[in-house]
């Protein structure tokens, strides 16, 4: 099983963004290399139905793809929240799984705050669970 290495400060940033956007879905980009996240970029949710789906700003993606060309980091995935739902891929998530190289982080969030956080990678066309290893 693959591992995602997520520093605790970046985990807190993701959770905070998800809480701040509740009851709508929050979303953002994961920057890093391999399974190591080095930076989190929050995005506005451009979905027409942000309470049940997400759309990361394409201009933000292009901007960070260009920024990453100069170094070893790149966009390795994205995160989004499931308000009042589980931290597992929805039917919509499976349908949007167009890039098998991307890691998906999903956060369950309720009015009480961020709850579970899970990571997924694509294997044989399916999103499969990854272990999240947090570190300082």
C-alpha positions in Angstrom: 0.0 0.0 0.0 1.3 3.4 -1.0 2.1 6.1 1.6 1.4 9.8 1.5 3.8 11.9 3.7 1.9 15.0 4.9 3.6 17.4 7.4 1.3 18.2 10.3 1.3 21.9 9.5 0.0 21.2 6.0 -2.5 18.7 7.3 -3.8 21.5 9.6 -3.9 23.9 6.7 -6.1 21.5 4.7 -8.4 20.8 7.7 -8.7 24.5 8.4 -9.6 25.3 4.7 -12.3 22.6 4.8 -13.8 23.9 8.0 -13.8 27.5 6.7 -15.7 26.5 3.6 -18.3 24.2 5.4 -21.1 23.5 4.3 -19.6 23.8 0.8 -16.8 21.6 -0.5 -13.3 23.0 -0.2 -10.6 22.1 -2.6 -7.0 22.7 -3.4 -3.7 21.4 -4.9 -1.0 19.3 -3.4 2.6 20.1 -4.4 5.5 17.8 -3.8 7.4 14.9 -5.2 6.6 11.2 -5.0 4.3 10.8 -2.1 5.8 13.7 -0.1 3.6 16.9 0.1 5.7 20.0 0.5 3.0 22.7 -0.2 -0.8 23.0 -0.1 -2.5 25.5 -2.4 -6.1 26.3 -1.5 -8.4 27.0 -4.5 -11.7 28.7 -4.8 -14.4 26.1 -5.6 -15.7 27.0 -9.0 -18.4 24.3 -9.1 -21.9 25.4 -10.0 -23.0 23.2 -7.1 -20.3 23.7 -4.4 -22.3 22.0 -1.7 -21.9 18.6 -3.5 -19.0 18.9 -5.9 -15.7 20.7 -6.4 -13.9 22.3 -9.3 -10.3 23.6 -8.8 -9.6 26.9 -10.6 -7.8 25.8 -13.8 -5.8 29.0 -13.9 -4.4 28.1 -10.5 -3.4 24.7 -11.8 -1.6 26.2 -14.8 0.1 28.8 -12.7 1.6 26.2 -10.4 2.5 23.8 -13.2 4.6 26.6 -14.6 6.1 27.4 -11.2 7.0 23.8 -10.7 9.0 23.5 -13.9 12.0 25.2 -12.4 12.3 22.8 -9.5 11.8 19.2 -8.5 8.4 19.6 -7.0 5.2 19.2 -9.1 1.5 18.9 -8.7 1.0 15.5 -7.1 -2.7 15.6 -6.3 -5.5 17.6 -4.8 -7.7 17.6 -1.8 -11.4 18.3 -1.3 -14.0 18.0 1.5 -17.2 16.0 1.8 -19.5 18.2 3.9 -21.6 15.9 6.2 -20.2 12.9 4.3 -17.5 10.3 4.5 -13.9 10.7 3.6 -14.2 8.2 0.8 -14.5 8.7 -3.0 -18.0 9.4 -4.1 -19.5 8.2 -7.4 -18.8 11.7 -8.8 -15.1 11.4 -7.6 -14.7 8.2 -9.4 -16.1 9.7 -12.6 -13.7 12.7 -12.3 -10.7 10.4 -11.9 -9.1 11.4 -15.2 -5.4 11.5 -14.2 -4.0 8.3 -12.7 -0.9 10.1 -11.4 -2.8 12.3 -9.0 -3.3 11.6 -5.3 -6.8 12.4 -3.9 -7.1 13.5 -0.3 -10.7 13.6 1.0 -11.7 15.2 4.3 -15.0 14.6 6.0 -16.3 17.8 7.6 -19.3 18.5 9.8 -20.5 21.6 11.6 -18.3 20.4 14.5 -15.2 20.6 12.2 -12.9 18.4 10.1 -13.2 14.7 10.9 -11.6 11.9 9.0 -9.0 12.5 6.3 -8.1 9.8 3.8 -5.8 9.6 0.8 -6.3 7.6 -2.4 -4.3 6.7 -5.5 -5.4 5.1 -8.7 -4.5 1.5 -9.3 -6.0 -0.4 -12.3 -8.5 2.4 -12.9 -9.8 2.4 -9.3 -9.1 4.8 -6.4 -7.5 2.7 -3.6 -6.7 3.8 -0.1 -3.3 5.1 0.9 -1.8 5.4 4.3 -1.3 9.0 5.5 1.9 9.4 7.5 2.0 12.8 9.3 5.3 14.3 10.4 6.5 17.7 11.7 
